[in-house]
């Protein structure tokens, strides 16, 4: 089947969605235009695809017959079905293909970032910790609406992108206070099973930590906490006031420590000698959390501290990395047809 010279790609997160038009012959460098949406305002992916097709046909006078969608949730092995984790939205590739009249490819949102990293297309990565970078496995970890992770495995001069749902592995408290935090989160969120890392390392995780500290650790109410409380424990306000309010500051201090431990665990699990990349909205908006304490916590391990100290850590500030990766995946998909 002969395809158009253009494709649609999308990065559908738990909060925001970005769609882009790509010229296939130019790969990820051929991003011609974008459109942004609030994910919670999208009730049907069919309308999203059709709106983008119509808008880009009008603005760029081009049509497409393939859409590559990176979604914030697990994707079936055949890349035909996905259910977003933190928003009520499903993607059925075969159904969308039939109703929209074009091929549809689905992949995980962090898998898409993995493709961008594998092809060296990440822009504006900031070094947080120097190390001894070699050609080896890499990981991307990121907290935002949810908590994502992807491994980019190195295998004889090629990279294999391996998505995961590591954010939903069980949280492991390391002291009495964290045991109390875990029980607090379990009770207030009515969790029947185990508390997972995403309950603490995400936007709602910041809210959970803040509410625990605010109600259980004797912090005094301030005009800042009153504002945060009036907005339901808004993670954006907790971030805004973290330099002015003790409760908000303590929230980010604990968040940073647990984030370092989670990333350390993932780096050891994937043997990430090629580098550790931190993405996601919380990291980009709060880069000061990657301080000396974060680096020391990441590097602290009874058996493998030397290995961890050799792993460089980078902050991914390119907010279009997922979109670019979805475009790369779409281009690769076409080349296999």
N, C-alpha and C positions, 0 to 999 in steps of 0.2 A: 504494500500500500504506500503510495506516495503522499508525504505529508507537506503541509504548508511550510513556508520559511519562518513561521512565527509560532510561538506557543505561549499559553497563559501559565503562570505559576502563582502559587499562593502560600502564604505563611499564616495559618489559622491558629492563633493562640487562644488561651483562656480568656483574655481580655480584648486584645486587638487583632485585627486581620489586615494583612497587606497583600494586595494582588498586583502582579506585574506582567508586563508584556515584554517578551524576549525575542530577539532575532536569533534563530538557531545557529546560523553560520558563525555568529560572533560569540557563542557560548554565553557565559555569565556576564561578559563585558557588553553584551548587546541588550542591556536593560533599557527599553525605550520609554517606559512610563509606568507609573504606579497609581493605585487607588487604595484608599484606607477606609476601614469600616470598624465599627464596634461589634465584636463577636456576638455579644448578647442581643444585638438587634438583628442578627441573621437567623431566621427561622427555617430557611430552606437553602441548601447549597445550590440547587438548580437556579434559583433567582439570582444568587450571587454570581454564578458563572455567566448567566445570560446578560446580566447588567454589565459585567466587565466586557464581554464580547461586544455588546452594542456600543459602549462608551469608547472602546479602543478602535472599533471600526469607524466611528465618527471622527475621532481625534487623529488617528494615524492611517486611516484608509486601508487597513489590513484585516484579514480574517484569520482565525486559528481553528485547528481541528484536534488539538491536544491540550489538556490542562493537567498540570502536576501540582497536587495539593499536599503540603506538609501540615499535619494536624497534631494538636497537643493531646495525644492519647495513643494507646496501643493500636497497631495496624496488623491485620491478618497477614499470614505468611505469603499469600498470593497477591498482596497489596490491593485487595478488592473491597475491603470493608474496614471501617474504623469508627469508634465511638469516642468522642472527646471526653476527657476525664472530669473537667471542672465546669462544663457548660452542657446543656441538653441539646446536643447536636450530633447527628450521625452522618456518615458518608458511605454510600453504597456505589462503588465505581461502575458496576454494570448498569444499575438503575439510572445513574447520572448520564452515562454514555448514551443510553437509549433515549432519554428524555431531552438531552441537550444536543445530540447528534455529533459527538466528538469523543475521542479516546480520553479516558480519565486514569491517572496514576495517583495512588495514595502512598504517603510515607509519613513516618513520625517526624515531628518538628525538630527534635535534636538530631535525628538521622540526617535531616537536610543540612544542618550546620556541619555535621560530620563530612558530608560530601564537599562542602565549601572548603573545609580545612584540608581534606585529602587532596584537593586540587590546588592548594595554596592560594585560595581566593579570599581569605579573610583579610579585611582591611582594618587598620587602626588598632591592632592588638598591643596592649601596654604590658611591659614586663613587670610583674609584681615581685618575683623572686628569681634571681639568677641561678643557673645550674649548669650542668654539663649536658647540653642537648645533643642527642644522637638520633640516628634514624631508627625509630622504634615505635612502639605503641603510643597512641595519644588518647586522651579523653577530653570531652567537653562536659562540664557540669554547670547547671544553672538554676537558680531559684527566682521565681517570678510569681505568676498566678499559681503555678505548680512547681515541681522540682524534677528536672530532667537530667539525663545522662546518656552519653553515647561513647562507645569505644571505637577508635579508628585503629584497627590492628594492622601492623606492618608485616608483610609476608613477601620476602624476596623481590624487592623493588616495586611492590604495589601495595595499596592500602585497601582494606576491607572494612566497610562501615557496618557496625553492629549496634543497633538500637537496644534499649533496655527499659525496664520500669523500676530502676534502682531506687527512685524516690519513694516507692511504696514498700521498701524493706523496713523491717521493724526498727524503731528507735531504741537505742541502747543507752540508758542513763548510766553515769559513772560515779555519782555521789548521791547523798540523801536528798539534797535540794532538787536534783533532776528527777529523782523518784517522785517527789511531791509534784513537780511540774507535770510529769507523765500522768499521774493520777488526776490532776486538775484538768488537763486536756481531755482525758478520757471521760471524765464526768460531765464537763461543760459541753462537749461535742457529742455526747451520748454514743460513744464508740463502744461497741460490744467486744470487738477483738483487740488486736494490738494497736498501739499508737505507732504510726509510721513516721519516717523522717519528714515527709511533706507536711505533716501536721505542725511542724516546727520551723521548717526551712522553706518558707513561701510567704506570700502576702498575709494569708490567714494565720500562718505560723507566727509572724511578728505580732499579730493581734493576740494570739494565744499566750505568747510569752509576756507581752505587756500586761494583759489582764491577770495573769498569775502573779507577777511581781506587784502589781497595783493593789491587788486584794489580799495577798498572802504575806508580803514581806515588809510591811510597815512603812511604805513610802507615803509621804504626805501629799494630799491633793493640792494641785496648783491650777492657775488659770490655764496652763497648757494641758494638763490631764483632763480638766473639765471640757476643754475643746475636743480633745481626742475622744472622750467618753460620749460627747454629744453626737459624734459621727460614728458611733458603733465600734470604737477601737480602730479607726482608720489607719492603715499602715503608712499612708502618705503623710498623715499628720505626725505619726510617731517618728518618721524620718525627718520631717521638717523641724521638730522640736528636740532632736536628739542631742544638740549642743547646748540647749537651754534648760532642759528638764531632767531631773535625776532618774525618774522612772523610764523615760524614753531612752536616755543614755545607757542605763543598765540593760534595757531590752536589746539594744544593738550589741552591747558587749557580750551578752550571753549568746545571741544569734551568731555573732562572728566566731566565737569559740566552737560552737556546735557545727557550724559550716566548715570550719577547718578540719574537724574530726571526720565529718562525712566525706569531704573531698580526699582526705588522707586515705580513708578506707577504700574509696573507689580507685585511687591511684595505685595502691598496693594490689588490689584485686586484678587490675588490668595491666600491671607492671608498666606504668606509663613513663618510660624512659625518654620518649620522644617529646614529652611536654604535657602539662596540665593546663587546660583552658577553662576559664570561668566566664560564663555568659549569663544572660538573664537580666531583667530590669532592675532587680534589687542591687546587684553588683555595680551596674553602670551608674545608678543614681546615688550610690553610697560607697564610692571607692575607698574612702578612709577606713573602712572596716578591715581592709587588708593591710594591717599594720604589723609591727614586730611581733605582737602576741599571736596574731593569726599565723605568721610564718613559723614561729616557734612551736605552736600547737600542731601544725601540719607536719613538721619535721620530727616530732617527738614519737618515738616508737622503740620498744625494748630491743627488738631484734634487727630492725631495718632502718634505723635513723640515717645511716650513711647513704643508703639508696634514696631515701626521701629528700635528703639535702641536695642530691645531684639532679633532682627533677625540677626544671624551670616551671614557673607558673605565670600565665598570661591572663590579662583581663580583656575579654572580647567586647569592644565598644561599638563594633559594626552592627547596628540594629537591623541591617538588611541581610545578615548572614544566612538566616533561615530561608528567606526569599530567594537569594542567589543559589543556595544549595538545592532548593526545589527546582529551579531552572536547570541546574546541572543534571539533576536526576531525570528530568524530562527529556533533555537532550540525549542522555545516555540511553534512555528507554527507546527513543526513536532509532538510534544507531543499531539497536538489536533487532529491530523489526525487518 
